[in-house]
Structure formats: structure tokens, C-alpha cells
Amino acid sequence: MGVNDLTPTGQREDEVTPGEVAALSDSVIITQLSKLVSWGRQYSFFLYPFVTACCGMEFMSVAGPRYDIDRFGAALPRFSPRQADLLMVVGTISHKQAPILVKVYNQMAEPKWVFAYGSCTVSGGMYNNYATVQGIDTLVPVDVYVPGCPPRPEMVLDGLIMLQEKVMREPEINMTRGMSPLGEADDRKIIP
Amino acid sequence: MSEEKNSGQGGVSDVMARAKAVLGPMGVLIHTHCQHGDDTLVVQAEDILKVMEFLREDKSLRFDMMMDLTAVDYLGAEEMHPYLKPMKARFEVVYHLYSIEKNHRIRVKVPLTEESPFVDSITGIWVGADWFEREAWDLYGVVFRGHPNLKRILLYEEFEGHPLRKDYGKMKRQPLIGPVN
């Protein structure tokens, strides 16, 4: 695509003067709509902080002024899943908690992403026992895994940047994740 | 503890001396000992309410606060206490009592067999025992008779079994829990 394609309607291409071309190239950016939307999305995450355990302390550190997640446009936590598009799962998820996590995920509007914060959410961490979910990817699809017990704030910011790059690669404006593969959370028998 | 406090006869604390003097003739004590300064009474399950009421109401003991209640599974380790094997006991319910007024403590233990892990609920004496008993039921399967609301407190309703029992498989996972790594 060239600048000449932007000729206003009703005006012939050859009528654009070199002066007008120069003026347009200074003030107009040509792109794809999907890229524009993705660019907007990657710098305006609204987090749902699903904070269950000690990683929450480190999450506060990331959100606070020293590391400042706001520099990446992901500052505002929303405490309603309807208003959030990034599910931050911060801390150990127990089996009793699992249906709640699935329900919150299902309630989030599209588009939505999931951030597994800390070793417990990645794999169950050091809790390989009867009570702990062995990684939240058994419950909901995960976009970024950040291990660590807890992860350093730099790791979280790195993970966030990786997620931003992933969002930028998304070709569809109307990306849909749908429900959790486990279906409705009210059904407790969710894993065969 | 002050010297005065421990000055019961023959190195026995005042608390232990009083408890023995009253409970001994009642025939409810299986065993008593004092380990690292912690006075311990081992009593039969059917007598627990009698013992607890005495410990709470007695003027010189006044155990007005139940600090802790938990259970222990001695499966495969019955020799740890001399009284467990003869009773064929597998579990023990352990109560820790404290007297705010007198500033002294006592531990009460109740051995239970695998076939009948039943003991009377002490929620009628210390209402705070409610959740402790639910926890012991949830994780060890000890049944507290007369408890107003004996259901699981930490695990979910559908969970089968009692996971802190020694014969609950270390790697056993239940359907909601997902794959074993």
C-alpha cells in the first residue's frame, strides 16, 4: 500500500500534488485494523487478581511503585471478571478452589488471557498432594507460565512483555476462547 | 514456671496431683505422664465428658480454655506408647487445655480403635471445639458423637476418605484433582 491509495474520494490520483503527499505521510499511518486493535489491547490489560496465597505479596510488589506494572499498561485491577481481560492466577489452587477459578474464567468477557503466576499455578509446585491442583492448565488454558517461588518481579514483567508480544501476533480481532474445556464450574466432577 | 508451682509431692505438679487425686479413684485414667514438663492424662473414650467437665469446673484447676484439639494416627507405630498395643488402639485424640485464671496447662489423650473411632463431642463444654472436631473428622475420620454439625471443613463434600490417615496413599488422587505428575 502506498500513500497514494489514501486519495480522498472523488479526486483522481494524479491530482494529488507532491506537497499533499508529503503532508499525508507526516500525519497518517497505514496499518491493518487487527494490528491496531492488538496494539491497543496489549497496553491496556485489565487484570483480575485471583490471589490465593503467598505469591500475592510478590504481586503487590510488582504492582507497587518500585516495579510498577502500570508502565506496561496493566495497572488497573478489576474485581469483577466481567470487566477484566487478564486472569492473573497468583498462588496455590486447591481442589476446593478449582471450580471457583473455572467459574471466574468462564465469566470473563472475550478476549481474555490467563497468566500463571508462580510455581504452584504452573505445576502444583512443592504441593504434590491430595489437596492441590497440579497446574492450572488442567482447568483453564494458560498463555504465560511464570515459575518461581515466588517469581521475581522482573520475571513477571518479562512474562507480561511476552504476553504483549503474543497479543500482537493475534491475527483475529474477534478472538474467542470460549468456555473452559472443563465446562460449567457447577459440575464438580470436572476431570475424568 | 515458678518453683512454687512445681512443688507437688514427688516431683509431680500441683495440676497433676489434683487430677490424679480425683480422677484416679474414678477409674478413668489409663496412664499419666509428664514429658518435658507437659502433664498428660490418658483417659478412656467413654469417660471423656466426665473428665473434661471436672477439669473445667474444679476450683483449683479451672481449665477454662480449650487451646487445641487434634488427632494422631499411630498405624504401624503403636509401640510409641505402652498403652496403645494392649488396647488395640490406632488413633489418639489429643486435647490441650489452658487455664487463663491459673496460668497452667494440661494435655488429655484418648486412644481409639480402628473399628470404633468414636468419642463424645466436647462442644457442649467448650463451644470453640466445634471446628477443631470437624477438622479431625475431615482429615482423620474420627467421629465426634453429639457434634451439632459434623461435616467436612477443609476438603470438599465429595472427597472420599480421610487423607491424613497413614493408609491413605501418598500419591492417591481423586477425580477432581486431575492427573498425577
Contacts between the chains, C-beta under 8 A, distances in Angstrom:
chain1	res1	chain2	res2	distance
A	95	B	155	7.6
A	95	B	156	6.3
A	95	B	159	7.8
A	95	B	174	7.6
A	95	B	176	5.0
A	95	B	177	5.4
A	96	B	154	7.6
A	96	B	155	6.7
A	96	B	156	4.9
A	98	B	176	6.4
A	123	B	181	6.9
A	124	B	181	6.9
A	128	B	181	6.6
A	129	B	163	7.9
A	130	B	163	4.4
A	130	B	168	7.4
A	130	B	172	6.5
A	130	B	173	6.8
A	130	B	174	7.0
A	130	B	177	6.9
A	131	B	154	7.8
A	131	B	155	7.0
A	131	B	163	7.3
A	132	B	177	7.9
A	133	B	177	6.9
A	133	B	178	6.3
A	134	B	177	7.4
A	134	B	178	5.6
A	134	B	179	6.5
A	134	B	180	7.4
A	134	B	181	5.2
A	135	B	178	8.0
A	135	B	181	7.9
A	138	B	178	4.2
A	138	B	179	6.8
A	188	B	156	7.0
A	188	B	158	5.7
A	188	B	176	6.1
A	189	B	158	7.7
A	189	B	175	5.9
A	189	B	176	7.0
A	190	B	176	6.5
A	191	B	175	5.9
A	191	B	176	6.3
A	191	B	177	7.3
A	191	B	178	4.7
A	191	B	179	7.8
A	192	B	175	7.1
